[in-house]
Amino acid sequence: MLQFNNTYHKLGDKFYQTAMPNKVSNPALLFWNDMLANDLRLDTAFCRDKSKLALYFSGNKIISGSVPVALAYSGHQFGQFNPYMGDGRAHLLGEVCDKDNIQRDIQLKGSGQTPYSRRGDGLCAIGPAIREYIMSEAMYALGVPTSRCLAVVSTGETVYRESEKPGAVVTRIAASHIRVGTFQHFSARGDVESLTALTEYTINRHYPTIDINTDGYILELIKSVGAKQIELIVQWMRVGFIHGVMNTDNCAISGETIDFGPCAMLGVYHPGTVYSSIDKNGRYAFGNQPNIAQWNMARFAESLIPLIDEDAEKAVELVKPIILQFAEDFNNAYYGMLASKLGVHSLALIDKSFIKEILDIMQNQELDYTLTFVQLAQSLNDNEQAEQLKAALGKWYNNWLTLLQEANIDHNTAEELMKVSNPVVIPRNHHVEAILQECETSGDLSSADRFLKVLRSPYQQLPHTNEFQDLPKDGDVNYHTFCGT
């Protein structure tokens, strides 16, 4: 069925605590990800047996070879360091190799208390579980590095949050669950031996081209992890994703999107957009995500100071240029991405100030981020759409057409690039909430299935796509997301 490797266990019990998932009263399979199951080489006959799937992926029955553990880590939460964290409602079942021979973690989330739960119940309501399933599948289809969900199982039990909610367990698949906070955990304790073991394990698993026998390999790791974070955040910004809680314990060393708590999608363009109910000061606003990524990389580098050089001051001087370079590297990647959204294949052909101008126009006129770029692409071969944009965007629109002409980029070439850079549909907040409400109250999953079918082809206009392209009537001005813990 699944062949577990459990390599993380070999690091020792400082890295985790053994913990068994809670048994639940009435597990029932709600969602099963056939495509992901195929990638994980799961047995076809097993995947057809919904009752077995519900047992195994609720935690009621443990797959042979699995040794469930809760992982240890620390982290900065909204800038404040918490040394005592860890998986408070998740159980790592183990690791498997997918069809491409890439190692993947299989983790149950919402599966009950662990030694790290403190006063939490370790459970998950059905809404946040389905949100993670929908959002992670949408992100995957959009081309954003992300963890994914294999299954959502209802538990038949009640979870108490702001009100009584039906409970669920979600099965998350990730390249790993090693976080910046994992490194901080051992650095904060002065445990250099464990920090070294974690570093070498991480390199072997995620960055095998780095030679740990050479001087400066720690600096190479910091550069490599930083490059992955730049790639990730640029893709978030391309599609308008707002993570909502970019704490260091939610920053995966693999460069994947992880922990879909109070996440949301940007509607009307404004870099200060915040939807998370717990982000009171806008620390994790849409436009601040690059700055926080750099801040998180600085915390990652700090945790590795003992391994860079025995002289801490010398180590800081060695690592400082890498962290400072992050901003410039991100800036170039970010504007290169925006150039592609405008049909220009090279940043050398377009001024950053010209790109910023369209963003300023969108902000000032309160234009929808996704829709504006889709309309720009359509306008290249649609005269009616072109006239509408000329009126909306003023001289910038004609200057854009002139830029394409002077760069020898014909309209068809520009439109094709824009079509693969700009989704025609995203998981808009009002549709996500409506579907979660329907799943929670009626148990009817048909709308969610239809939504997922559309979201899995975000660059194509399918028969049902137009059902999910409308803008929220209130512009999401009163929209808030919650972490669900």
C-alpha positions in Angstrom: 0.0 0.0 0.0 2.6 2.5 1.2 6.3 1.9 1.8 7.4 4.2 4.6 11.0 5.3 4.8 10.9 7.2 8.2 14.3 8.8 7.7 13.5 11.8 9.9 13.1 9.4 12.8 16.7 8.5 12.6 17.7 12.0 13.7 16.7 11.0 17.2 14.0 11.8 19.7 15.1 15.4 20.2 13.4 16.1 16.9 10.0 14.7 17.7 7.8 12.9 20.2 6.0 9.7 19.5 2.2 10.3 19.5 -0.7 8.3 18.3 -3.6 10.0 16.5 -7.0 10.1 18.2 -9.5 7.5 17.3 -12.8 9.0 16.1 -16.3 7.7 16.3 -17.6 7.8 12.7 -14.9 8.4 10.0 -16.3 9.1 6.5 -14.3 10.0 3.4 -15.3 13.4 2.1 -12.5 14.1 -0.5 -9.9 11.9 -2.1 -7.2 13.1 -4.4 -6.9 10.5 -7.1 -4.2 12.3 -9.1 -2.0 12.7 -6.0 -2.7 9.1 -4.9 -1.4 8.0 -8.3 1.7 10.1 -7.9 2.3 8.5 -4.6 1.9 5.0 -6.2 -1.0 4.0 -4.0 -2.6 0.7 -4.9 -5.7 1.2 -7.1 -7.8 -1.4 -5.3 -7.0 0.3 -2.0 -8.0 3.7 -3.3 -11.4 2.4 -4.3 -12.3 1.3 -0.8 -13.7 4.4 0.8 -14.3 2.7 4.2 -10.6 1.7 4.4 -9.5 5.1 3.3 -11.6 6.7 6.0 -10.1 4.4 8.6 -6.5 5.0 7.6 -6.7 8.7 7.0 -8.7 9.5 10.1 -6.0 7.9 12.2 -8.3 5.1 13.4 -6.0 2.6 11.8 -2.3 2.9 11.3 -0.7 1.9 8.0 1.9 -0.8 8.4 5.4 0.7 8.7 4.1 4.0 9.9 5.5 5.4 13.3 3.4 8.5 14.0 5.3 11.3 15.6 4.7 15.0 16.4 7.6 17.2 15.2 9.5 19.6 17.5 10.1 23.2 16.4 10.0 26.8 17.6 9.2 29.9 15.8 8.6 33.6 15.6 4.9 34.3 15.7 4.1 37.9 14.6 7.7 38.8 15.4 7.7 37.3 18.9 9.9 34.2 19.5 8.2 31.2 21.0 10.7 28.4 21.9 8.0 25.9 22.9 5.9 25.0 19.9 5.8 21.8 17.8 3.0 19.9 16.2 0.0 20.4 18.5 -2.6 18.9 16.2 -0.7 16.9 13.6 1.0 13.5 13.3 3.6 12.7 10.8 2.9 9.2 9.6 6.2 8.8 7.7 7.8 9.5 4.3 7.3 7.7 1.0 8.9 8.0 -2.4 6.6 9.2 -5.2 6.6 8.0 -8.8 9.5 10.4 -9.5 11.5 9.0 -6.6 11.0 12.2 -4.6 10.6 11.8 -0.9 7.3 13.1 0.5 5.9 13.5 4.0 2.5 12.1 4.9 0.9 13.9 7.8 -2.5 13.9 9.5 -3.7 17.3 10.6 -6.5 17.7 13.1 -5.8 14.2 14.4 -5.8 15.0 18.1 -3.6 16.1 21.0 0.2 15.6 21.1 2.8 16.4 23.7 3.0 19.8 22.0 -0.7 20.7 22.2 -0.4 22.6 25.5 -4.1 23.5 26.2 -5.3 22.9 22.6 -7.7 20.1 21.7 -5.6 19.0 18.7 -8.6 18.9 16.4 -9.7 20.5 13.2 -13.2 21.7 12.1 -14.4 20.6 8.7 -14.3 24.1 7.2 -10.5 24.7 7.7 -9.8 21.1 6.5 -11.7 21.6 3.2 -10.2 25.1 2.8 -6.7 23.6 2.9 -7.8 21.0 0.3 -9.3 23.5 -2.0 -6.6 26.1 -1.7 -3.7 23.8 -2.0 -5.2 22.2 -5.1 -5.8 25.6 -6.6 -2.2 26.7 -5.8 -0.8 23.5 -7.4 -2.8 24.0 -10.6 -1.8 27.7 -10.7 1.9 26.6 -10.7 2.8 27.7 -7.2 5.1 25.4 -5.1 2.8 23.9 -2.5 2.0 21.1 -0.1 -1.1 19.2 -1.1 -3.9 17.3 0.4 -4.5 13.6 -0.2 -7.8 13.2 1.8 -10.3 14.9 4.0 -12.2 12.7 6.4 -15.1 13.8 8.6 -14.8 12.4 12.1 -18.5 12.3 13.2 -17.5 14.4 16.2 -17.9 18.0 17.3 -15.2 20.6 17.5 -15.7 23.6 19.7 -14.6 26.9 18.3 -16.7 30.1 18.2 -19.5 27.6 17.9 -20.0 23.9 17.5 -18.5 22.6 14.3 -18.3 19.1 12.7 -14.7 17.7 12.9 -12.4 16.5 10.2 -8.9 15.2 9.6 -6.9 16.3 6.5 -4.0 14.4 5.1 -1.2 16.7 4.0 1.6 15.7 1.6 4.7 17.9 1.7 8.3 17.7 0.5 9.0 17.8 4.2 7.8 19.6 7.3 11.3 21.1 8.1 10.8 24.7 8.9 12.9 27.7 9.7 11.4 27.2 13.2 13.0 23.7 13.3 16.4 25.2 13.0 15.5 27.9 15.5 14.4 25.2 18.0 17.9 23.7 18.3 19.8 27.0 17.9 17.8 28.5 20.8 18.9 25.6 23.0 22.5 25.8 22.0 22.3 22.2 20.7 24.9 22.4 18.0 25.1 18.7 17.6 21.4 18.4 16.7 21.6 21.6 14.6 24.4 20.1 12.6 22.5 16.8 12.1 19.4 18.7 11.0 21.5 20.8 8.5 23.1 17.8 6.9 19.8 16.0 6.7 18.2 19.0 5.1 20.9 19.3 2.5 20.8 15.6 1.6 17.1 15.7 1.3 16.4 19.1 -0.4 19.7 20.5 -1.6 21.9 17.5 -2.6 24.1 19.5 -5.0 25.6 21.3 -1.9 28.8 19.5 -0.8 28.9 19.4 3.0 32.6 18.6 2.9 33.5 22.0 1.5 34.1 25.3 3.3 31.2 27.7 3.1 28.5 25.0 2.6 26.3 26.6 5.3 26.4 29.9 3.3 25.4 28.0 0.2 22.5 26.5 2.1 21.3 29.9 3.1 21.6 31.2 -0.5 19.7 28.1 -1.8 16.9 28.4 0.7 16.6 32.1 0.1 16.3 31.4 -3.7 13.5 29.0 -3.0 11.7 31.6 -0.9 12.0 34.2 -3.7 10.6 31.7 -6.2 7.7 31.0 -3.9 6.8 34.5 -2.9 7.0 35.8 -6.5 4.5 33.1 -7.5 2.2 34.1 -4.6 2.4 37.7 -5.8 1.7 36.6 -9.4 -1.6 35.0 -8.6 -2.6 37.3 -5.7 -2.2 34.9 -2.8 -2.0 36.2 0.7 -0.7 33.7 3.2 -1.9 35.5 6.2 0.5 34.1 8.8 4.1 34.0 7.6 5.6 33.0 11.0 8.9 31.3 10.9 7.2 28.0 11.9 5.2 28.3 8.7 8.2 28.9 6.5 9.1 25.6 4.9 12.8 25.0 4.0 11.7 23.2 0.9 10.1 26.4 -0.5 6.6 25.1 -0.5 3.4 26.8 0.6 2.4 25.3 3.9 -0.2 25.8 6.5 -3.3 27.3 4.8 -4.8 29.0 7.9 -6.2 32.5 7.4 -5.1 32.6 3.7 -7.0 34.5 1.1 -6.9 35.8 -2.5 -6.4 39.4 -3.5 -9.3 41.0 -5.2 -9.1 44.8 -5.6 -5.4 45.6 -5.9 -3.8 47.2 -2.9 -0.5 46.2 -1.4 -1.8 46.8 2.1 -4.6 44.2 1.8 -5.0 42.1 4.9 -7.9 39.6 5.5 -6.5 37.7 8.5 -8.4 38.5 11.7 -5.3 38.0 13.8 -3.0 40.2 11.7 -4.0 43.4 13.4 -1.1 45.5 12.3 -0.8 44.3 8.7 2.5 42.5 9.2 1.6 39.9 6.6 -0.2 42.2 4.2 -0.1 41.2 0.5 2.6 43.7 -0.4 4.7 43.0 2.7 5.2 39.4 2.0 8.6 39.9 0.3 9.9 41.9 3.3 8.7 39.1 5.7 10.3 36.5 3.5 13.6 38.4 3.9 13.1 38.7 7.6 12.4 35.0 7.9 15.6 34.3 6.0 17.5 36.5 8.4 16.2 34.4 11.3 17.2 31.3 9.4 20.7 32.6 9.0 20.8 33.6 12.6 20.0 30.1 13.7 23.0 28.8 11.7 25.6 31.2 13.1 27.2 28.6 15.3 27.9 26.4 12.2 29.2 29.3 10.0 32.1 30.3 12.2 33.2 29.9 15.9 33.5 33.7 15.9 29.9 34.9 15.9 30.8 38.4 14.7 32.8 37.0 11.8 29.8 34.7 11.0 27.4 37.6 10.9 29.7 39.5 8.5 29.8 36.5 6.2 26.1 36.1 6.1 25.0 39.7 6.0 25.6 40.2 2.3 23.5 37.2 1.5 20.5 38.6 3.4 21.0 42.0 1.9 21.2 40.5 -1.6 17.8 38.9 -1.1 16.0 42.2 -1.6 17.7 42.9 -5.0 17.2 39.3 -6.2 13.6 39.4 -5.2 13.0 42.7 -6.9 14.4 41.5 -10.2 12.4 38.3 -10.1 9.3 40.1 -9.1 9.4 42.7 -11.9 10.4 40.0 -14.3 7.2 38.1 -13.3 5.1 41.3 -13.8 6.7 41.9 -17.2 5.5 38.4 -18.2 2.0 39.3 -16.9 2.2 42.3 -19.4 3.3 40.1 -22.3 7.0 41.1 -22.2 9.3 38.1 -22.0 12.4 40.0 -20.7 12.7 42.6 -18.0 15.4 44.3 -20.2 12.6 45.4 -22.6 10.5 47.2 -20.0 11.2 49.8 -17.3 10.3 48.9 -13.7 8.7 52.3 -13.3 6.3 51.6 -16.2 5.2 48.4 -14.5 4.8 50.2 -11.2 2.6 52.7 -13.0 0.0 50.2 -13.9 -0.1 48.9 -10.3 -0.5 52.5 -9.0 -3.4 53.0 -11.5 -5.0 49.7 -10.3 -4.7 50.8 -6.7 -6.0 54.3 -7.3 -8.9 53.1 -9.4 -9.6 50.1 -7.1 -9.4 47.7 -10.0 -9.5 43.9 -9.6 -6.0 42.4 -9.8 -6.8 39.2 -11.6 -9.5 40.6 -13.9 -7.4 43.6 -15.0 -4.5 41.4 -16.4 -7.0 39.0 -18.0 -8.7 42.0 -19.8 -5.3 43.3 -20.9 -4.5 40.0 -22.6 -7.9 39.9 -24.2 -7.7 43.5 -25.4 -4.8 42.7 -27.7 -7.2 41.0 -30.1 -10.5 42.4 -29.0 -11.3 45.9 -30.1 -14.2 46.4 -27.7 -12.1 45.4 -24.7 -9.3 47.6 -26.0 -11.6 50.7 -26.0 -12.8 50.0 -22.5 -9.2 49.7 -21.2 -8.2 52.9 -23.0 -10.9 54.7 -21.1 -10.0 53.0 -17.8 -6.2 53.1 -18.0 -5.7 56.3 -19.9 -2.4 57.0 -21.7 -0.7 54.1 -20.0 -2.6 51.7 -22.2 -1.5 53.3 -25.4 2.1 53.5 -24.1 1.9 49.7 -23.4 0.9 49.0 -27.0 3.8 51.2 -28.2 6.2 49.4 -25.9 5.2 46.0 -27.4 5.6 47.4 -30.9 9.0 48.9 -30.2 10.1 45.6 -28.6 9.0 43.7 -31.7 6.5 41.7 -29.7 3.4 41.0 -31.8 0.0 40.9 -30.2 -0.4 37.1 -30.6 3.0 36.4 -28.9 2.2 38.8 -26.1 -1.2 37.3 -25.6 0.1 33.8 -25.4 2.6 34.7 -22.7 0.0 36.6 -20.8 -2.4 33.6 -21.0 0.1 31.4 -19.1 1.0 34.1 -16.6 -2.5 35.3 -15.8 -5.2 32.8 -14.5 -8.7 33.4 -15.7 -10.1 32.0 -12.5 -8.8 32.0 -8.9 -10.4 30.6 -5.7 -12.1 33.9 -4.9 -12.9 34.4 -1.2 -16.6 34.7 -1.5 -16.9 31.4 -3.4 -14.6 29.6 -1.0 -16.6 30.7 1.9 -20.0 29.9 0.3 -18.7 26.4 -0.6 -17.3 25.8 2.9 -20.6 26.8 4.4 -22.5 24.5 2.2 -20.2 21.5 3.0 -20.4 22.3 6.7 -24.1 22.7 7.0 -25.7 20.4 4.4 -22.9 17.9 3.7 -23.5 18.5 0.0 -20.1 18.3 -1.8 -21.3 18.8 -5.4 -20.5 22.5 -5.5 -17.0 21.9 -4.1 -16.4 19.2 -6.7 -17.5 21.6 -9.5 -15.3 24.3 -8.0 -12.3 22.1 -7.8 -12.7 21.0 -11.4 -12.6 24.6 -12.5 -9.7 25.5 -10.2 -7.6 22.6 -11.6 -7.7 24.3 -15.0 -7.2 28.0 -14.0 -5.8 29.1 -17.4 -8.7 27.6 -19.4 -12.3 28.7 -19.8 -14.2 25.6 -19.0 -18.0 25.3 -19.2 -18.4 26.1 -15.5 -15.6 28.6 -15.2 -17.8 31.6 -15.5 -19.7 30.5 -12.4 -16.7 31.4 -10.3 -15.3 34.5 -12.0 -17.7 37.1 -10.6 -16.3 39.7 -8.3 -17.6 40.0 -4.7 -20.4 42.6 -4.4 -18.8 44.4 -1.5 -15.2 44.1 -2.9 -14.3 42.0 0.1 -14.1 45.1 2.3 -15.7 43.2 5.2 -14.0 39.9 4.6 -12.0 38.2 7.4 -10.3 34.9 7.6 -9.6 32.9 10.8 -6.8 30.4 11.6 -9.2 27.6 12.6 -7.1 26.3 15.5 
